[in-house]
Amino acid sequence: MNENAGKFKSGNFPNPDDLFGKYLDKGNIYKNREVLLHTYKPNDLLHRRDEIESIAAILAPAIHNETPSNILIYGKTGTGKTTSVAYVGTALVSTCQKMGKTCNVIYINCQIIDTQYRVLGFIAGELEKLGSKASDKFRSGIPKTGWATDQLYTELKNMIDTIGGVNVIVLDEIDKLVKKSGDETLYSLTRFNSDLKNAKISIIGISNDLRFTEFLDPRVLSSLSEEEKVFNPYNALQLRDILKQRADIAFVDGALEDEVIPLCAALAAQEHGDARRALDLLRESGDLANREKADKVTERHVKNAQQKIETDTLSDCVSSLPTQSKAVLFSMLLLNSNKQAFTTGEVAQTYREVANVLDLDVLTHRRITDLINELQMLGIINSRVISRGRYGRTKEMSFGPGTDRIEKTLHDDKKFYDERLSLIDVTRFKNMYR
């Protein structure tokens, strides 16, 4: 007999039949909540007309079966980069089909597909689907693993030539691919055109990090960045327009108090003009009101939603960090238990002990500094440069609100946390670099 069977009858657990009963009534606020999700693609992208037309102009040679220039697109999260590229790509494929031309747009999320073999294999898989539709004789036979990279490249080149036409490869979060696997993947993609006879390749790289090109070999950078576009953050007025566009579809009439959209837009504008943040804030506000069975979303719901999102975002950000970044961050937490502020030298010294406990390769002081700067950019830590008189200037760091949440996230990370870390004593580092 199932040992848990009696628990459901004892009152320790809610009756399964009643668990979702209170949610059967969707409430009277939403008409279409899906519109507030990042995955929703509006028919009209507000305040990105110039960027869309600029990308379209670069890709226009594809409609004449000519090779478009490669593009690097920069901008902070939530500035419409991916959505704009997807919008242009859909229009390009549609136009080429009407003209009887072959054009394929292949989207790759480099946060997930982050090695050379995976990228080339993914392209092959997508082209196989397209090739199968065009000809029953087309088959790739490329395995997910096991081939040498040169063999995979040759087979993929043959596939592309078999299909022909213009193939646009979109590498979203291209910086993640470069930082993990180097620039060999980009080198392979940029040399395709010199080896192809019946087809063309164009690459669009999308990145939140304007500095990732520092990791690229000059020969790769020169061929990849033929055109560069920067998406500036939205301002509060632009975010207000975007939220109004979505809210008109998502909510029933009169469901939002007048100050809700302006407040969501203003708060998101403070967070670097992030449209995703603004949509998350509006959706979470609506969800809180809906759970209360409220008739309207109010300013109170927005403020509560902001607090919840900040807590969740911080945990997600910390849990997704690479292991070395987590080691640096944990070193800071150890120092923070002794004092409110600490220096780069103290972090580096503590990190070396953390790395030894975790059997990590010990990074150079310069690389540690780079990781510290990345943590600062993510908003996980705060820093300021202070003068030490004749000893020069140094960076002093500290944690803001949410330190307990950061510590809990790292302690709960079974792949990172080792009990031996609790034995590290950092008191001897105090004032070592002062």
N, C-alpha and C positions, 0 to 999 in steps of 0.2 A: 504494500500500500504506500502511496506517496506520502512522505512524512510532512509535506506542507499542506496536505488536503484539509486537515482540521483547522489550520490557521485562518483560512478564509471564512470559516464558519464561526470562529470564536470572537470576531469583532476586531481583531488586530489589523485586518485589511478590509477595505471597502468591498461591498458586493460587486463582482465584475459586471453584472448586468446593469448596475446603477452608476458605475464609475464615470461614464461619459454622458449620462443622462442630462446633467445640468448644462452640457454644451450643445445639446440638440437645437436649442434656440440660438441662432447665429447673432441675435441682437438686432438693434435697429440703427446701427451706425454705418456698417459697410454695405456697399453695393458690389464691389469687386476688389477684395484685399490684394489679389495677385499683382495689381497694377503698381503697388508700392514696393515690390521686390526688385532686386538688381537685375534679374533675368528678363524682366519685361522690357520689350523694345517698342517705344512709342513711334508712331508714324512720322512725327515731327520732332526733330532734336533741336530744342531751343538753345539759342546762343552758341551754336557751333556751326553755323552756316559757312563762315569763312574757312574754317578748318576742313570741313567736309569738301568744299569746292576745291581747296588746295590739294587734298589727297586725290580727288577725282582727276584733277588736271595731270598729276604725276602718273597715274595709272592709265590715262586715256590711250596711250599707244597700244594697249592690249586689244582694243576693239579693231585695230588694223593688223593684228597678229604681229606686233612689234614688241620688243622687250622694254617694259617700263623700268625706270630707275629704282634702285633700292631706297627705302625710306627708314629713318630712325625717328620715332615719335617719343617725345619726353613729356612728362607732366606728373604731378602728384596724383595719388589715388583719388578716384571720384571726380576726375575732370573731363570724363567723356571720351577718353582715348579709344578704348576697346569698342564701345558702342558706335563711335563715329566710323572706325575702320570696318566694322561689321556692316554698317549701313551702306558704305561705299562699295564694299565687296559684293553685297547682294545685288545692288544696282548694276555693277559691272558685269556679273554673270548673266543677269537678265538681259542686258543690252546685247551682249555677245551672242547669246542664244537666238535673239531676234534677227541678228545679222548673219547667222549661220557660222559663227566663229566658235572655236573651242577655248574656253577660259575656265579654270578651276581656282577656287580660293580655299586654302587649307589652313584652318586655325589650330594652333598648338599652344596649350597652356604649359609654359616651361617651368612652372612651380611643381608640376606633376611629372611631366615628360622632360627629364633634366639631364640626360646623357646623350652622347652622340648616337649610340646604337638605337636608343629609344626614339629619338627624333627621326632618324632615317627610316626606322621600321614603321613608325606611325604614319609618315608620309606615304610609304609604300602601301600600308593598309587602306588609307583613304583613297589613293589612286586606284587600288584594286577594285574598290566599290564602283568608282567612276568608270574604270575600264570594262568591268563586267557588264555595265549597262550599255556601253558602246559596242562591245563585241563579245560574243559567247566564247571566242577563242582566247580571250585575254585571261591569263592566270599568272600570279606572281610566284607562289611557292616559297615566299620568304618566311623563315621561322622567326619567332619572337626573340629567340636567343640562339647562340651557337655558331654563327658565321663570323668570319673575320670582317673587320670594318671595310676593308678594300673590296671584298666580295659583295658585301651589302651595297656599297656605293655603286659598283658596276651594275648590279641587278636593278637597282633603283633608277639609274640612268637609262637603262634599256626600257624600263616601264614608262618613264616619262616620255621617251622618244616614241614609244608605241602609241600613247594617247595623243601626243602632239599638243599644239596650241600653247597658250600662255598659262603658266601655273604660278599663282601668287601664294607664297608661304608666309603666314602671319605668326611671328614668334612673340606671344604675349608674355610679359615679365622675362624678357630676354636676359636681363641682368642675373636672374637666378641660374640660368643655364650656364652663363659665362663664369660666374663665381664658383660653381660646383665642378664644372667639367672643362673649364678653359675655353679657348676659342677655336679648337679643332673642328667643332660642328659647323661653326660659321664659315670657316675656311672651306670645308667640303661643299657647303651650299653655294658659296660665292664662285666656286670654280666649275659648277655644273654647266653654265652657259657655254664655256669654251669646249666642252665635251659633247654637247647635244647637237643633233643635226635637224630634227624635226620639231623641236619644242623650245620654249623659253622659260626661264625662272626669274621671278622677282621676289625680293624679301622685304617684308615690313617688320621691323623690330619695335616693340612697345616696352617702355621702361619707366619706372618711378624714380630711378636713380640716374641723375645726370652725369655721375662720375664713373659709371660702369665701363665706359670706353677706355679708361685708364688700364684695364686688364687686357686690352686687345693688342695683338701684334699690329704694327703700322700697315702691313700689307692687307690685313683683314679689314682694318678700319677704313682704309682708303676706298676699298671696293664696296663695303657695306653702307657707309654713310654718304651716299651720293646726294641724298636730300635729307634735311633734318627739319623737323617741325616740333614746336613747343606748344603744349596746351596749358594756358594759364588757368589758375584757379578761378572758380566762379565767385563773384561778389554776392553780397546779401540780396540785392535786388534781382539778380539773375536766378539765384536759388529760390527766391520767392515765386518767380514765374514758373520754374520747373515744378515746385511743389503744388502750385495752383493747378497746373495742367494735370498732374496725377490725381490730386484730391477731387477734382471735378468728376473723375471716373470712378475713383475708389470709394468715396463716401456718399451717403444720401444727402440731399439738400438740407442745410441747416445743422449738420452734425458737428461742425467745427466752430468754436468761438472765434471771433474776429482776430484775436491776438495769437492764435495757435500757429498759423503758417509764418507770419513775420518772426515769431520767436524761434521756431525751428530753423528758419533761414539764417537768422542772426547768430545763433549758437554754432551752426555748421560753418558759417563764414569765418568765425573765430578759429575753427579747426582747419585752416588752410583751404577753405572753399570747396569742401568735399561734398558732392551731390549724394553720394552713397550714404554718408553720415546723416545728411538732411533727411533722406528717405527713411533710413533706419529710425531716426528720431520720431518722424511723423507716424510711421507704422507702429512703433512700440507704444507711442502715446495713445493711438487708437485701440491697440490691444488692451492696454490697461483700463481704458474707459469701457471697453466692451465687456471685460470680465466683471466690472462693477455694475453692469447693466445700466450705465449712465446714458442719458439722452444726448450728451454732447461731450466732445473732447475739449478739455479746458487747459489753462496755463499750468495748473497743478499737475495734470497728467504729463505734460511736456517735461516739467522739472523732475518728476519721478522717473520718467523714461530716460532722461539724460544721465541720472545717477546710476541706473541699472546698466545702461550701455557702456558707461565708462568702466564699471567694474568688470563686465564681461569682456570688453575689448582688451583690457590690460592682461587678463588671464590668457586669452587667445594669443595675444602677441608674444607673451613670455613662453608659452608652451610650444610655439612654432619656431622658436629660435634654434639655430644650429647648436650642437653640443658645446663647441668652444665658446660661443657667446654666452651660453648658460653658465659655463665655468667662470667666465669673467664676472657675470652678474652675481653669481653666488659669492664670489670673492668680495664684492662690494657689500653684500648683505652681512658677511662676517665682520667686515670693518664697521659697518653701520651699528652693530650691536655694542661697539665700544664707544663710538662718538658719532656726532651728527654729520660731519664732513670728512672727506678723505681725499688723498692725492693720487695721481696716476702711478707714482712710484710705489705707493702702498698697495694699490690694486695689483700691480704687476708682481710684487713680492708674494702677496697672498695667493694670487692665481697660480704661481708655480707650484705651491704646495697642493692646491686643489687639483691641478692637472696631474701631479704625481699620484695622488690618491685614486684618480679615475683612470690612470694609465693612458693619458692623452699625450700626444706630442706637444712639447712645450713650445709655445709661440714666441717669436721675437718681441722685444719691447715695442717696436714700431707697429707690429700687427695687433698687439694688445691695445695700443692706442687707437688704431682703426676701429676695433670692435667697440671700444668705449664710445667713440664718436657716433657709431651706428646706434648704440643704445640711447644716446642722447637725442639723436634725430627721431627715434621712435617715441620719444617722450617718456621713456621708462626711468631715466635719471635726469637730474638737473645739474648744471655745471656753471662755473664762473671762473674767469682768469683773475688771479690775485698777484700782487707784487710781494716778493720776499726781500726787497731792498737789494743789497749787494749780491744776494743769492739768485737774483733774476725773478722771472715770473713763472707761475705754475698753475695748473688747472685744479680747482677744488670742486669735488662732486658731492652730491647729497641726494637723498630720496625725497619725493613729495608724498602726497596722500596715496594710500594703497600699498604701502610697503608690506604689510601683513599678507595681502593677497598675493604679492609676488613671491614671498617666501613660501606660502602654502602651495602655490603652483609648482615650484621647484621641488619641494619635499614630496609632493604627490606624484611626481614624474618618476615612475619606476625604472625607466630606461636611463635616467640621469643620476638620481640621488643614490648615494652610497652612505651607509651609516657611519663609515669612518670619517666622513666629512665633519661630523659633529665633534670630532676630537681635535680639530685644528685650533690652535691657540694663536690669536693674532695680537695679543697684548704686547708682545715683544716688538711689533712693527710700529707701535705708537710713537710718533714724533721722529721716526727714523729718517723721514724725508722732509722734516720741517726745518 
